[in-house]
Amino acid sequence: MSRTASIVLAAAGLLVILSGCSSSAASEAEATATAEPPTPPLEAAAQSCALGEPGVQVGDGGTSMTIDMEGSDDVIGSGPSVDQVACILGAVDVPDHVISRMDRTRALDGMQDADWGDYAASWTYHPDNGLDVILTHDTAG
C-alpha cells in the first residue's frame, strides 16, 4: 500500500488509521468509536449511593460534587443520610484520617480542607445546617 493510500480519519475525537488493517481490527476500532465514555467517579458515586437525593449534586462535567446534609434547621428528608454520605466517601477512597477530621469538625472550626490522590474536599459543619462537603476530582492527574 502506498503512502497516499494510508488514510488518517478524525471522527468523534477518535483517530482511526487505515493502512491495510484486518477486518477484526476495523471492527474493534468501530466498537471503540461507538462505546460510551466512562462515567466520572463522582457521578458514579452519586448514582450508586444517593441516586436522586436532592442534597447531592454533581457539577463541572462530573468533576465536582456538593453534599448538603440535613441540619436541625432543614426540612426533614432534605439531605442524604449518614449511610449515603459514607457510601460516597468510600466510593472515592477518602482516607480514614480525613473522615476522622470531618467527624470532629465543630461549627467554630470554619471551612476545613484535605486532599488525597486526584481528589480534594472542603467541608463545614454546623448543627443547624449539618455537614456540607464539596468534593473535586482532578481529571488531569
GIGI-V255907 format. One record per residue. N is the residue number from 1. RES is the residue in one small letter. PHI is phi in radians with two decimals (none if undefined). PSI is psi in whole degrees, 0 to 359 (* if undefined). D_FIRST is the distance of its C-alpha to the first C-alpha in whole Angstrom. Layout:
BEGIN
n:N res:RES phi:PHI psi:PSI d_first:D_FIRST
n:N res:RES phi:PHI psi:PSI d_first:D_FIRST
END
This chain:
BEGIN
n:1 res:m phi:none psi:135 d_first:0
n:2 res:s phi:-1.35 psi:167 d_first:4
n:3 res:r phi:-1.07 psi:322 d_first:7
n:4 res:t phi:-1.26 psi:341 d_first:8
n:5 res:a phi:-1.39 psi:341 d_first:6
n:6 res:s phi:-1.34 psi:121 d_first:7
n:7 res:i phi:-2.07 psi:136 d_first:11
n:8 res:v phi:-1.93 psi:120 d_first:14
n:9 res:l phi:-1.88 psi:136 d_first:17
n:10 res:a phi:-1.92 psi:110 d_first:20
n:11 res:a phi:-2.36 psi:122 d_first:23
n:12 res:a phi:0.95 psi:41 d_first:26
n:13 res:g phi:1.34 psi:1 d_first:26
n:14 res:l phi:-1.91 psi:125 d_first:23
n:15 res:l phi:-1.59 psi:126 d_first:19
n:16 res:v phi:-2.06 psi:123 d_first:17
n:17 res:i phi:-1.79 psi:117 d_first:13
n:18 res:l phi:-1.78 psi:107 d_first:11
n:19 res:s phi:-2.55 psi:64 d_first:7
n:20 res:g phi:1.31 psi:31 d_first:7
n:21 res:c phi:-1.33 psi:156 d_first:11
n:22 res:s phi:-1.28 psi:164 d_first:14
n:23 res:s phi:-1.14 psi:328 d_first:16
n:24 res:s phi:-1.21 psi:322 d_first:19
n:25 res:a phi:-1.17 psi:321 d_first:17
n:26 res:a phi:-1.14 psi:322 d_first:17
n:27 res:s phi:-1.13 psi:319 d_first:20
n:28 res:e phi:-1.09 psi:318 d_first:22
n:29 res:a phi:-1.11 psi:320 d_first:20
n:30 res:e phi:-1.15 psi:319 d_first:22
n:31 res:a phi:-1.12 psi:320 d_first:25
n:32 res:t phi:-1.13 psi:321 d_first:25
n:33 res:a phi:-1.16 psi:329 d_first:25
n:34 res:t phi:-1.67 psi:352 d_first:28
n:35 res:a phi:-1.22 psi:143 d_first:30
n:36 res:e phi:-1.32 psi:148 d_first:33
n:37 res:p phi:-1.15 psi:154 d_first:33
n:38 res:p phi:-1.14 psi:150 d_first:36
n:39 res:t phi:-1.25 psi:131 d_first:40
n:40 res:p phi:-0.99 psi:145 d_first:41
n:41 res:p phi:-0.97 psi:320 d_first:44
n:42 res:l phi:-1.19 psi:322 d_first:47
n:43 res:e phi:-1.17 psi:318 d_first:46
n:44 res:a phi:-1.09 psi:320 d_first:45
n:45 res:a phi:-1.11 psi:317 d_first:49
n:46 res:a phi:-1.12 psi:319 d_first:50
n:47 res:q phi:-1.15 psi:321 d_first:49
n:48 res:s phi:-1.51 psi:337 d_first:50
n:49 res:c phi:-1.91 psi:329 d_first:53
n:50 res:a phi:-2.50 psi:45 d_first:55
n:51 res:l phi:-0.99 psi:121 d_first:53
n:52 res:g phi:1.36 psi:4 d_first:55
n:53 res:e phi:-1.22 psi:125 d_first:57
n:54 res:p phi:-1.15 psi:337 d_first:59
n:55 res:g phi:-1.52 psi:6 d_first:59
n:56 res:v phi:-2.17 psi:118 d_first:56
n:57 res:q phi:-2.28 psi:131 d_first:53
n:58 res:v phi:-1.74 psi:137 d_first:49
n:59 res:g phi:-2.44 psi:186 d_first:48
n:60 res:d phi:0.91 psi:44 d_first:46
n:61 res:g phi:1.16 psi:27 d_first:43
n:62 res:g phi:1.61 psi:7 d_first:44
n:63 res:t phi:-1.76 psi:1 d_first:45
n:64 res:s phi:-2.47 psi:154 d_first:48
n:65 res:m phi:-2.50 psi:136 d_first:51
n:66 res:t phi:-1.96 psi:127 d_first:55
n:67 res:i phi:-1.99 psi:121 d_first:57
n:68 res:d phi:-2.06 psi:95 d_first:61
n:69 res:m phi:-1.32 psi:159 d_first:63
n:70 res:e phi:-1.30 psi:135 d_first:66
n:71 res:g phi:-2.00 psi:180 d_first:70
n:72 res:s phi:-1.14 psi:336 d_first:73
n:73 res:d phi:-1.53 psi:353 d_first:73
n:74 res:d phi:-1.56 psi:161 d_first:70
n:75 res:v phi:-1.23 psi:138 d_first:70
n:76 res:i phi:-1.04 psi:132 d_first:70
n:77 res:g phi:1.50 psi:12 d_first:66
n:78 res:s phi:-1.57 psi:0 d_first:65
n:79 res:g phi:-2.54 psi:170 d_first:63
n:80 res:p phi:-1.21 psi:155 d_first:61
n:81 res:s phi:-1.33 psi:167 d_first:63
n:82 res:v phi:-1.03 psi:320 d_first:63
n:83 res:d phi:-1.10 psi:320 d_first:61
n:84 res:q phi:-1.17 psi:319 d_first:58
n:85 res:v phi:-1.15 psi:318 d_first:58
n:86 res:a phi:-1.06 psi:321 d_first:58
n:87 res:c phi:-1.09 psi:313 d_first:55
n:88 res:i phi:-1.07 psi:312 d_first:53
n:89 res:l phi:-1.10 psi:323 d_first:54
n:90 res:g phi:-1.17 psi:324 d_first:53
n:91 res:a phi:-1.14 psi:333 d_first:50
n:92 res:v phi:-1.87 psi:19 d_first:49
n:93 res:d phi:0.95 psi:45 d_first:50
n:94 res:v phi:-1.13 psi:127 d_first:53
n:95 res:p phi:-1.11 psi:153 d_first:55
n:96 res:d phi:-0.98 psi:322 d_first:59
n:97 res:h phi:-1.16 psi:330 d_first:60
n:98 res:v phi:-1.28 psi:318 d_first:59
n:99 res:i phi:-1.07 psi:319 d_first:60
n:100 res:s phi:-1.07 psi:319 d_first:63
n:101 res:r phi:-1.12 psi:319 d_first:64
n:102 res:m phi:-1.07 psi:316 d_first:63
n:103 res:d phi:-1.07 psi:329 d_first:66
n:104 res:r phi:-1.75 psi:3 d_first:68
n:105 res:t phi:-1.23 psi:133 d_first:68
n:106 res:r phi:-1.88 psi:163 d_first:71
n:107 res:a phi:-1.01 psi:324 d_first:71
n:108 res:l phi:-1.25 psi:345 d_first:73
n:109 res:d phi:-1.35 psi:343 d_first:69
n:110 res:g phi:1.21 psi:200 d_first:67
n:111 res:m phi:-1.25 psi:129 d_first:64
n:112 res:q phi:-1.97 psi:160 d_first:62
n:113 res:d phi:-2.64 psi:160 d_first:58
n:114 res:a phi:-2.78 psi:159 d_first:56
n:115 res:d phi:-2.47 psi:155 d_first:53
n:116 res:w phi:-2.74 psi:138 d_first:51
n:117 res:g phi:0.87 psi:234 d_first:47
n:118 res:d phi:-1.61 psi:9 d_first:45
n:119 res:y phi:-2.00 psi:156 d_first:48
n:120 res:a phi:-2.47 psi:152 d_first:51
n:121 res:a phi:-2.41 psi:145 d_first:54
n:122 res:s phi:-2.34 psi:146 d_first:57
n:123 res:w phi:-2.70 psi:158 d_first:61
n:124 res:t phi:-2.36 psi:160 d_first:64
n:125 res:y phi:-2.44 psi:136 d_first:67
n:126 res:h phi:-2.59 psi:137 d_first:70
n:127 res:p phi:-0.98 psi:328 d_first:72
n:128 res:d phi:-1.29 psi:329 d_first:72
n:129 res:n phi:-1.88 psi:344 d_first:69
n:130 res:g phi:1.40 psi:191 d_first:67
n:131 res:l phi:-1.50 psi:127 d_first:64
n:132 res:d phi:-2.07 psi:126 d_first:62
n:133 res:v phi:-2.21 psi:138 d_first:58
n:134 res:i phi:-2.06 psi:120 d_first:55
n:135 res:l phi:-1.86 psi:140 d_first:52
n:136 res:t phi:-2.29 psi:148 d_first:49
n:137 res:h phi:-2.16 psi:122 d_first:45
n:138 res:d phi:-1.53 psi:107 d_first:43
n:139 res:t phi:-1.34 psi:347 d_first:40
n:140 res:a phi:-1.41 psi:340 d_first:38
n:141 res:g phi:-1.60 psi:* d_first:40
END
